[in-house]
Amino acid sequence: YYLEELLNQRIVKAPNVPFYLLLLNLDRFREVNDTLGFQYGDLLIKRVAARVQECMAPGPHTAARLDGDTFALILIEKNVAAVMDEVRKLLSALANPFYLNGLEVHVEGCVGIAVYPEHGQEINTLIQRADVAAELARRSGKDIEVYSKEKDRHTPRRLALIAGLPRAMEE
């Protein structure tokens, strides 16, 4: 993964310098693909990527498409308030319509944020926690959510309990 390589480089260059990993999940992207076809979905992704790049403040920030309708952004900011300002600016830009061959399309998104090293020192942990935060934002109807251990229901204990449910019901 390109994202994993970028995160690894960031950590190796400055192992003690905090940074913010943001996962931007688009809403209604699948509708565009299913309704208009993949060529319009691909065009929309290119236009979203351009807006993401336009919105990023100058500096050592990075943006990459993670998969399907998810973008990852690495922000090197001093505090969470500055990150929130960047995210609000990005979400505001995404709220403007996209024009795909004359057709007006609206997409929105939600952003999950994880902070290195506070929320994880391993790349996969950091990505997973930003993803959990994005899912929490989507479920709660918020635009932005910072990872919180207290809100994270994705624990190994819970997974073990779910896995054991069928056997427990049989017994």
C-alpha positions in Angstrom: 0.0 0.0 0.0 1.1 3.5 -0.9 -0.4 4.8 2.3 1.5 2.4 4.5 4.7 3.4 2.8 4.0 7.1 3.4 3.2 6.5 7.0 6.3 4.4 7.5 8.4 7.1 5.9 6.8 9.7 8.2 7.5 7.7 11.3 11.1 6.8 10.3 11.9 10.5 9.5 10.5 11.9 12.8 9.6 9.0 15.2 8.6 11.4 18.0 6.7 14.0 16.0 2.9 13.6 16.3 0.8 13.7 13.1 -2.8 13.2 12.3 -4.2 10.5 10.0 -7.5 11.3 8.5 -9.8 8.9 6.6 -12.3 10.6 4.5 -15.2 8.4 3.5 -17.5 9.6 0.8 -21.3 9.3 1.0 -23.3 8.3 -2.1 -20.3 7.3 -4.2 -21.8 3.8 -4.7 -25.0 5.4 -5.9 -23.0 7.2 -8.6 -21.4 4.0 -9.7 -24.6 2.0 -9.6 -26.7 4.6 -11.3 -24.3 6.1 -13.8 -21.7 3.5 -14.2 -18.0 3.1 -13.2 -16.8 5.7 -15.7 -18.7 8.4 -13.9 -17.6 7.0 -10.5 -13.9 7.2 -11.7 -14.5 10.7 -12.9 -16.0 11.7 -9.6 -13.0 10.2 -7.7 -10.7 12.3 -9.9 -12.6 15.4 -9.2 -12.8 14.7 -5.4 -9.0 14.1 -5.4 -8.5 17.4 -7.1 -10.6 19.2 -4.5 -8.8 17.4 -1.7 -5.4 18.6 -3.1 -6.7 22.2 -3.5 -7.9 22.3 0.1 -4.7 21.1 1.7 -2.7 23.8 3.4 0.9 24.3 2.2 3.3 22.1 4.1 4.4 18.6 4.5 0.9 17.2 4.2 0.0 14.2 2.1 -3.2 12.8 0.5 -3.8 9.4 -1.1 -6.7 7.4 -2.2 -7.0 4.4 0.1 -9.7 2.4 -1.8 -13.1 2.8 -3.4 -14.6 5.9 -1.7 -11.9 6.4 1.0 -9.1 9.0 1.0 -6.3 9.2 3.5 -4.7 12.4 4.6 -1.6 12.9 6.7 -1.6 16.3 8.4 1.4 17.7 10.3 -0.3 20.2 12.5 0.5 21.5 16.0 -2.9 20.9 17.5 -6.3 19.3 16.9 -8.0 22.7 16.4 -5.9 23.4 13.3 -6.7 19.9 12.0 -10.4 20.6 12.6 -10.2 23.8 10.6 -8.6 21.9 7.7 -11.3 19.2 7.8 -14.1 21.7 7.9 -12.6 23.5 4.9 -12.4 20.2 3.0 -15.9 19.1 3.9 -17.2 22.6 2.9 -15.4 22.3 -0.5 -16.9 18.8 -1.0 -20.4 20.1 -0.3 -20.3 22.1 -3.6 -21.7 20.1 -6.5 -19.6 18.2 -8.9 -20.5 18.3 -12.6 -20.0 15.0 -14.5 -20.5 15.6 -18.2 -23.3 18.1 -17.5 -24.9 16.1 -14.6 -24.9 17.7 -11.2 -23.8 15.3 -8.4 -23.7 16.0 -4.7 -21.5 14.0 -2.4 -20.7 14.5 1.3 -18.3 12.8 3.5 -17.3 12.0 7.0 -13.8 12.1 8.5 -12.2 9.9 11.1 -9.1 11.1 12.8 -6.3 9.1 14.6 -3.3 10.8 16.2 0.2 9.3 16.0 1.6 8.1 18.5 -1.3 8.7 20.9 -3.8 6.3 19.1 -1.2 3.9 17.8 2.4 3.5 17.1 2.0 0.8 14.4 0.7 1.8 11.0 -2.1 -0.8 10.8 -3.3 0.2 14.3 -3.4 3.8 13.3 -5.3 3.1 10.1 -7.8 0.9 11.9 -8.4 3.5 14.5 -9.0 6.3 12.0 -11.4 3.9 10.2 -13.2 3.2 13.5 -13.5 7.0 14.1 -14.9 7.5 10.5 -17.5 4.8 11.1 -18.4 6.4 14.5 -18.9 9.7 12.7 -21.1 8.1 10.0 -23.3 6.3 12.6 -23.7 9.3 14.8 -24.5 11.6 11.9 -21.4 13.8 12.6 -19.0 15.0 9.9 -15.9 14.5 12.0 -14.9 12.2 14.8 -11.5 11.8 16.6 -10.7 8.3 17.7 -11.7 7.6 21.3 -10.9 4.3 23.1 -14.1 4.7 25.1 -16.2 4.7 22.0 -14.4 1.9 20.2 -16.5 -1.2 20.4 -14.0 -3.1 18.2 -12.1 -5.1 20.8 -10.6 -8.6 20.7 -12.9 -9.5 23.7 -16.0 -8.5 21.8 -14.9 -10.3 18.7 -14.3 -13.5 20.8 -17.8 -13.1 22.4 -19.4 -12.8 18.9 -17.5 -15.8 17.6 -18.7 -17.9 20.6 -22.4 -17.0 20.3 -23.4 -19.7 17.9 -21.8 -22.4 20.0 -23.3 -20.9 23.2 -26.8 -20.9 21.6 -26.4 -24.6 20.6 -25.4 -25.6 24.1 
